[in-house]
């Protein structure tokens, strides 16, 4: 019996190893060049028959609802196309997609966002969609520059190739609690799109004084989302002319601009506009006890909360004009086409519908309250994405397209370095927000450089 | 023995036991596919640089040497390893005794026949029935620096607010220890079962000899439940060394501020699923297995203090 079990275990081990070698071969073959669809047909026959699936974030009810609404419409246009949905978890995006790709079960259309699509591209999992864009422009279906906020398509592109078609324009804006603003006596005429950082700091000072004079010393003026979110901290850094790495891959974060940016953060901590990371805060925007919030989420996420009912308004992210290079953080969520799909043209037809006027309006009626990527839906009085909130300045999402950037430095890094670089950067801001550590900004920058060098050299 | 005799013997064995084998087959297939194969595969992967998707690159003992270089000489290897090992050791060394003692005394408290004692037992055990992930999220909420109920309560006494899990130093681990006291009811049940197996006649005899409650505890209850103490120490050690609960409530993907909560099992998860270093994570897992095996072996070798009633 013992012999039998030993032989059996050895057989399992041998089979496992053989299986590993097989995988190795497959993987090699999948890693050659940027895949493009071999032939492009943008005039899909109405009777085309196909079964395709879409991978979407399961935890996002709005995403599920809006995609299902599109699927319903698409079924009317192409009755023989059957579309199903599968779900992934955004928190474990890379590993979810990796497992599906390994087993050959990755969906035909894959949800992604501006940093995560680099993973798909680095692993050659998705099509370069330029041929479809070119064919659509040639056939006058649309003109990318004229019809869309094309900067969002740039965020779904790498080296000039479009991989991720944006479904909405996500931009960081300043949510404000109008109730606190009014009670603090803030001059609302200065709180408008395009306001400068200096004006913003003056408003912070006014609100700080109001809190202190009214027994609310434990409250903070702003939920800055600085210490965990690249969409706020990276644009701030760039506003001071600093950056993380250059085109040659050299770490360039140790600069005067970085120090100026961190000094600004320190000033906000010292003045108690934002909370010291090692102190607990007695306030939050969501609870109606903090006056401002930097966020790109849909306005419905906050405006319908009990503590914030009829108290929310929006204004653009304040422009840091010190170097005349202000930046506003933004990003996209969108969809890519799996390079192994049998129905690339059908997938494109679906994505083309998604970015069409009708498709964007349909999604907005089914949960998408973020700005549309279409220029003809920029009018907030008629566009469905904004029409439900007539008293809120929804155009803040669209303000300043020339200032908008995403954390594009991640594209210059391999997937395994991406996490460590992001962490190094957010840790640097976290330390600048730590009252017991931010006295020595040089040390904070040096540590960040060391963390990044370690990530680059990492085994 | 001739070939025909062996063949006959095999046939006879199969004939006599095939029903048993058939009953075992589903379990065996499940174990083979979902446990044995992944285990062998992870050992294989541990000698490669492998991201789980693309081709493996042979690195020999490179993954292992990086781990040990990191532990013994932080700068030349994985520089997170020292912090990870220290956190895991501190957590293990403090958490196990604290939880064992707390659950032991809780069991002593409810090991009586007072009216309603069963309700207390159920009440203390209830937290163990909450799934670990739900429990983690619940505690993250209760310990939240802004909305947390603990800070609200402490606020009534003019204390706090505190950051709990978000501290950059050992205070973050302290919050985890406090959180774990929540689940001492699980250990309590095991202790209770051990206490029930101690014959009443020992206590009666001791009382007749004039032993007070303390003497009865030290000279009867503890020695007679030493087998359960040993079992609890072994299982707690294994479980604690593999602790990855911070993934549900710790910031920075469970690592905590300044890696204050960075434990060994979290490191395995982080390397495999956040950074895509499946080969390196496999090596980490095998090192952990080796450490657990060694510690368990040492415990068994030094277990002469354990009293097994059946032996006598």
HADDOCK unambig.tbl for C-alpha pairs under 7 A between the chains (distance, minus, plus):
assign (segid A and resid 12 and name CA) (segid B and resid 37 and name CA) 6.69 0.50 0.50
assign (segid A and resid 13 and name CA) (segid B and resid 37 and name CA) 6.91 0.50 0.50
assign (segid A and resid 13 and name CA) (segid B and resid 40 and name CA) 5.97 0.50 0.50
assign (segid A and resid 16 and name CA) (segid B and resid 37 and name CA) 6.21 0.50 0.50
assign (segid A and resid 16 and name CA) (segid B and resid 41 and name CA) 6.23 0.50 0.50
assign (segid A and resid 24 and name CA) (segid B and resid 55 and name CA) 4.75 0.50 0.50
assign (segid A and resid 24 and name CA) (segid B and resid 56 and name CA) 6.35 0.50 0.50
assign (segid A and resid 27 and name CA) (segid B and resid 53 and name CA) 6.60 0.50 0.50
assign (segid A and resid 27 and name CA) (segid B and resid 54 and name CA) 4.79 0.50 0.50
assign (segid A and resid 27 and name CA) (segid B and resid 55 and name CA) 5.32 0.50 0.50
assign (segid A and resid 28 and name CA) (segid B and resid 54 and name CA) 6.66 0.50 0.50
assign (segid A and resid 28 and name CA) (segid B and resid 55 and name CA) 5.78 0.50 0.50
assign (segid A and resid 95 and name CA) (segid B and resid 273 and name CA) 5.74 0.50 0.50
assign (segid A and resid 98 and name CA) (segid B and resid 53 and name CA) 6.20 0.50 0.50
assign (segid A and resid 102 and name CA) (segid B and resid 53 and name CA) 6.11 0.50 0.50
assign (segid A and resid 278 and name CA) (segid B and resid 163 and name CA) 6.83 0.50 0.50
assign (segid A and resid 278 and name CA) (segid B and resid 167 and name CA) 6.25 0.50 0.50
assign (segid A and resid 279 and name CA) (segid B and resid 162 and name CA) 6.82 0.50 0.50
assign (segid A and resid 279 and name CA) (segid B and resid 163 and name CA) 6.33 0.50 0.50
assign (segid A and resid 280 and name CA) (segid B and resid 145 and name CA) 4.46 0.50 0.50
assign (segid A and resid 280 and name CA) (segid B and resid 146 and name CA) 6.08 0.50 0.50
assign (segid A and resid 280 and name CA) (segid B and resid 161 and name CA) 5.51 0.50 0.50
assign (segid A and resid 280 and name CA) (segid B and resid 162 and name CA) 5.57 0.50 0.50
assign (segid A and resid 280 and name CA) (segid B and resid 163 and name CA) 5.23 0.50 0.50
assign (segid A and resid 281 and name CA) (segid B and resid 145 and name CA) 6.01 0.50 0.50
assign (segid A and resid 281 and name CA) (segid B and resid 146 and name CA) 5.05 0.50 0.50
assign (segid A and resid 282 and name CA) (segid B and resid 146 and name CA) 5.11 0.50 0.50
assign (segid A and resid 283 and name CA) (segid B and resid 146 and name CA) 6.10 0.50 0.50
assign (segid A and resid 415 and name CA) (segid B and resid 275 and name CA) 6.99 0.50 0.50
assign (segid A and resid 416 and name CA) (segid B and resid 275 and name CA) 4.46 0.50 0.50
assign (segid A and resid 416 and name CA) (segid B and resid 276 and name CA) 5.93 0.50 0.50
assign (segid A and resid 419 and name CA) (segid B and resid 274 and name CA) 6.91 0.50 0.50
assign (segid A and resid 419 and name CA) (segid B and resid 275 and name CA) 6.38 0.50 0.50
